[in-house]
Amino acid sequence: MNEKGFTLVELLAVIVILSLVVVIAATSINSSVNTSKEKILEDRINNITTGAISYVQNGKNILNEADCAAINAKQHTTYDRCKVYTVQELLNLKAIETNEKGGKIYNPVTNTEMNNDIVTVYRMNNRLHAQITCKKSEGESC
């Protein structure tokens, strides 16, 4: 008797091998997606801080010592002159732009809104710098 077809063991072996290939591919794809999201976030932060620095450079006497006093005390820094903005304020001032839905800027890693994050522009060693600090709401991660 000539039997045609596959045995149950052969079919199970193929299913196991295909499952392993799918798991390896899914892990690789997930890693690539996460790396891409982190790169997008890095680019957004860079665009926000660059826009804030450009805005301050084009303004006159925007930085002041009063804003620095609170920051220096809280962060144990020694900034000469500072100015604090939210991302939303920078959007309103046209210092930065967004093409995202509703004029909001989102963190692609955590999928949270960045418009309330704090951007500090400061002068240190006669050079302008900027840093962004996540403003957390209760139960929210950055």
C-alpha positions as CSV (number, residue, x, y, z in Angstrom):
1,M,0.0,0.0,0.0
2,N,1.5,3.3,-1.1
3,E,0.6,6.1,1.4
4,K,0.8,9.7,0.2
5,G,0.9,12.6,2.6
6,F,2.7,13.6,5.8
7,T,2.7,11.9,9.2
8,L,1.5,13.7,12.3
9,V,5.1,13.9,13.6
10,E,6.3,15.5,10.4
11,L,3.5,18.1,10.5
12,L,4.3,18.9,14.2
13,A,8.0,19.3,13.4
14,V,7.2,21.8,10.6
15,I,4.8,23.7,13.0
16,V,7.5,23.9,15.7
17,I,10.1,25.1,13.2
18,L,7.8,27.8,11.8
19,S,6.8,28.9,15.3
20,L,10.5,29.4,16.2
21,V,11.1,31.4,13.0
22,V,8.0,33.6,13.8
23,V,9.2,34.2,17.4
24,I,12.7,35.2,16.3
25,A,11.3,37.5,13.6
26,A,8.8,39.1,16.0
27,T,11.6,39.8,18.5
28,S,13.8,41.3,15.9
29,I,11.0,43.5,14.5
30,N,10.0,44.6,18.0
31,S,13.6,45.6,18.8
32,S,13.7,47.6,15.5
33,V,10.5,49.4,16.3
34,N,11.6,50.3,19.8
35,T,15.0,51.6,18.4
36,S,13.1,53.7,15.8
37,K,10.8,55.2,18.5
38,E,13.8,56.1,20.7
39,K,15.5,57.8,17.7
40,I,12.4,59.8,16.9
41,L,12.2,60.9,20.5
42,E,15.8,61.9,20.5
43,D,15.2,63.9,17.3
44,R,12.1,65.6,18.8
45,I,14.0,66.6,21.9
46,N,16.8,67.9,19.8
47,N,14.4,70.0,17.7
48,I,12.7,71.4,20.7
49,T,15.9,72.4,22.5
50,T,17.4,73.8,19.2
51,G,14.2,75.8,18.6
52,A,14.3,77.2,22.2
53,I,18.0,78.2,21.9
54,S,17.3,79.9,18.5
55,Y,14.3,81.8,19.9
56,V,16.4,83.1,22.8
57,Q,19.3,84.0,20.5
58,N,17.0,86.1,18.4
59,G,15.5,87.8,21.4
60,K,16.9,90.5,23.6
61,N,17.5,90.2,27.3
62,I,15.2,87.2,27.6
63,L,17.4,85.3,30.0
64,N,17.4,86.6,33.6
65,E,18.9,85.7,36.9
66,A,15.6,85.3,38.8
67,D,14.6,82.2,36.8
68,C,18.0,80.7,37.5
69,A,17.7,81.1,41.3
70,A,14.9,78.5,41.6
71,I,16.5,76.1,39.1
72,N,20.0,76.3,40.7
73,A,18.5,75.6,44.1
74,K,16.4,72.7,42.9
75,Q,19.0,71.1,40.6
76,H,22.2,72.1,42.4
77,T,23.5,74.0,39.3
78,T,25.2,77.3,38.8
79,Y,23.6,78.7,35.7
80,D,24.2,82.4,35.1
81,R,21.0,83.4,33.3
82,C,17.9,81.3,32.5
83,K,14.5,81.2,30.9
84,V,11.9,78.5,31.4
85,Y,9.3,77.6,28.8
86,T,6.8,74.8,28.3
87,V,6.8,73.0,25.0
88,Q,3.3,74.5,24.4
89,E,4.7,78.1,25.0
90,L,7.4,77.4,22.4
91,L,4.7,76.2,20.0
92,N,2.7,79.4,20.6
93,L,5.8,81.6,20.1
94,K,6.4,79.8,16.8
95,A,9.9,78.8,18.1
96,I,9.1,75.2,17.2
97,E,6.5,73.5,14.9
98,T,4.6,70.3,14.9
99,N,2.7,68.4,12.2
100,E,1.1,66.1,14.7
101,K,-2.6,65.8,15.3
102,G,-4.2,68.7,17.2
103,G,-0.9,70.7,17.4
104,K,0.4,68.4,20.1
105,I,3.8,66.8,20.4
106,Y,3.9,63.2,21.6
107,N,6.6,61.1,23.1
108,P,6.6,58.0,20.7
109,V,8.2,55.8,23.3
110,T,5.6,56.3,26.1
111,N,2.8,57.7,23.8
112,T,2.3,60.6,26.2
113,E,1.9,64.3,25.3
114,M,5.0,66.5,25.7
115,N,3.3,69.9,25.5
116,N,3.6,70.4,29.3
117,D,7.2,69.4,29.5
118,I,9.6,72.1,30.7
119,V,12.4,73.5,28.5
120,T,15.1,75.4,30.4
121,V,17.4,77.6,28.3
122,Y,20.4,78.7,30.2
123,R,23.7,80.4,29.7
124,M,26.8,78.6,31.1
125,N,30.4,79.5,30.2
126,N,29.1,82.2,27.9
127,R,27.2,79.7,25.8
128,L,23.5,78.9,25.4
129,H,22.2,75.4,26.3
130,A,18.8,73.9,26.7
131,Q,17.4,70.9,28.4
132,I,13.9,69.4,28.5
133,T,12.4,68.0,31.7
134,C,9.4,65.8,31.7
135,K,6.5,67.1,33.7
136,K,4.7,64.1,35.1
137,S,1.1,64.0,36.0
138,E,0.0,61.6,38.7
139,G,0.4,58.0,37.5
140,E,2.0,59.1,34.3
141,S,5.4,58.0,33.1
142,C,7.8,59.9,30.9
